Amino acid sequence: MQRQVPDPRELLDLVGFKKPELNSRKRRLDAALTIEDLRRIAKKRTPRAAFDYTDGSAEGEISLARARQAFSDVEFHPSILHDVSKVDTSTTVFGGPSALPFGIAPTGFTRLMQTEGEEAGAGAAGAAGIPFTLSTLGTTTIEGVKAANPTGRNWFQLYVMRKREISYGLVERAAAAGFDTLMFTVDTPVAGARLRDKRNGFSIPPQLTVSTILDTATRPGWWFDFLTTRKLEFASLTETGGTVGELLDYAMDPSIDYDDLAEIRRMWPGKLVVKGVQNVPDSRRLADLGVDGIVLSNHGGRQLDRAPIPFHLLPEVVREVGADTEVAVDTGIMNGADVVASIALGARFTLIGRAYLYGLMAGGRAGVDKAIQILSDQVVRTMKLLQVTSLEELTPAHVTQLQRLVPRPL
């Protein structure tokens, strides 16, 4: 092989030094390529109790692990020789548009994770053209979310409380603020056993103990934000009085039944969706009652551990009720490919909870924007590799759910 002295001009063409990014938030978010990357950043920047509240689930955390594994166990079946230079990710759900086939799920205590909280989530959702859902146990008011997302779609998640008048008042406020969809949550007769929280001595607001003070030393930014912004509290429930424990006790009512559903339906002028459905017979009964939608969900694995995997339930529920009501799904979604698989198997829509919160903890509003962008890019790339140009082209033929857990015959 003939060798030569390198030409300095050619060497200059190979030099690819980038201008250093001085903004530390932008630098760390630019380095995140996946939701798992955002999770790792979030864990470094957030006190353990707050991070574990977000990251953890109930008891042995089996339900959450199984839900994520179910998405990993998807096999895709792409077509070939289709023009996918342009793809359309838009859809309609619960009577309105969404630019992407996912929206932001309701999460409680959101400003605990990072002080921009629901305002960051709502603003990012509005900018992306997707719905944002506020929890009854949110830390920003109904009116505050409306101000943060004045022209976008806002949804409200409702716990029917022991003191029914509290819930009825929230329904009226959400309607007055122009929220278009109400999510009636039905999987919380009592709180699940979230053992990470108990071991961490989790409380709202966080208490300064020896362990939290030690935790502060490596996360001063989080504590600075916490101590220099408005008080952390249940924003929509401040007028009810009582301790945090009492409010949670009000929120979890084992006596709610179909009569409560009927009463809320009578009060609510928009779309009514039931969240927390976990079997086919309940799906059928709700569809027969004429609800506008159901969300297959086990509450992110935070209630009954070893509950059914929503993604596994999806095909059978869609076959049973998909012609009568819209079916959405949540729990375990960490990649845009998970979203595409859900749509292919008949879901009208999907909801992301932890994925958005990891972004929030990693970088506030900019982190939520990043989480949405990561998922959006993954949705588009997966659709192009499957060689479909719209969500309507996705069918069950594009997906196989590989099985690990097969029931033993009785």
Buried (B, 14 or more C-beta within 10 A) or exposed (E): EEEEEEEEEEEEEEEEEEEEEEEEBEEBBEEBEBBEBBBEBBBEBBBBBBBBBBBBBBBEBBBBBBBBBBBEBBEBEEEEEEEBEEBBBEBEBBEBEBBBBBBBBBBBBBBBBBBBBBBBBBBBBBBBBBBBBBBBBBBBBBBBBBBBBEEBBBBBBBBBBBBBEBBBBBBEBBBEBEBBBBBBBBBBEEBBBBBBBEEBEBBBEBEEEEBBEEBBEEBEEBBEBBEEEEEBBBBBBEEBEEEBEEBBBBBBBEEBEEEBBEBBBEBBEBBBBBBBBBEBEBBBEBBEBEBBBBBBBBBBBBBBBEBBBBBBBBBBBBEBBBEBBBBBBBBBBBBBBBBBBBBBBBBBBBBBBBBBBBBBBBBBBBBBBBBBBBBBEBBBBBBBEBBBBEBEBBEBEBBEBEEEEEEEEE
